[in-house]
Amino acid sequence: MTNLTRTSFQAHPFHLVSPSPWPLFTSTCLFSLATYTVLFMHAYISAKYLINLALLSLVCSACFWFRDIISEATYLGNHTLAVQRGLNMGIALFIVSEALFFLGVFWTFFHSALSPTGELGAHWPPSGIDSVNPFELPLLNTIILLSSGVTVTYSHHSVIQGKRKGALDGLAFTVVLAAIFTALQGIEYDLSQFTISDSTFGSCFYFGTGFHGFHVIIGTAFIAVGLWRVLAYHSTENHHLGLESGILYWHFVDIVWLILFMSIYYWGS
């Protein structure tokens, strides 16, 4: 058997990826971004410019990495059913790890809220903290985010049923609602009467809601890529793993926000 025959026909359904520089380059960019952020927090000169450079490098690296994966899935046909099952399991484990991350945030919040120390005034919210009214911008954001969950689910079912227009409309509405949510979150931060350094309450509030906002931005990019792939006829009724992963991630973001709203915004205020 010649080398050509051996490489053309493989005896298993799995995809052995070619050597790629993007995992290493992305890891380096992430480490640089974290390092420069710490330096910026300690008022190092020019740290903010290094943050922008690291962020730009990270975005470029991710784009090139996504390009290669899209080529493997769409043009080379390397994402067989066995590969798709493995990728689904990877996404599920990733979301579990994210859930455990937020579990640590909620653990810290409830540990401080249920047994506030004397330094906090022995009650929650701590003395001098004017918490955010949950029935103003937070309630509006909750409605917007839940609405985006409805539109993305509609899009998913449209893809499965082969309805291209419904899929495009649902994804477009989801991206718009996500952008509105992020903008309103920024307005809420601007109007808040406390900062991240104002006791445990401020730290828990901004750490939890801020990281959720970061996840919303990542999920928005995820859904936007899915929208572009539907436009480019990459996604079919039987093969839309990337879009399905983004939708699953978006539902996770919705659930985390509901818990944040009920615990930190409503009960914690």
Buried (B, 14 or more C-beta within 10 A) or exposed (E): EEEEEEEEEEEEEEBEEEEEEBEEBBEBBBEBBEBBBEBBEEEEEEBEEBBEBBBEBBEBBBEBBBEBBBEBBBEEEBBEEEBBEBBBEEBEEBBEEBEEEBEEBBEBBBEBBEEBEEEBBEEBBBEEBEBBEBEEBBBBBBEBBEBBBBBBBBBBEBBBEEBBEBBBBBBBBBBBBBBBBBEBBEEBBEEBEBEBEBBBBBBBBBBBBEBBBEBBBEBBBBBBBBBEBBBEEBBEEEBBBBBBBBBBBBBBBBEBBEBBBEBBBBEBB
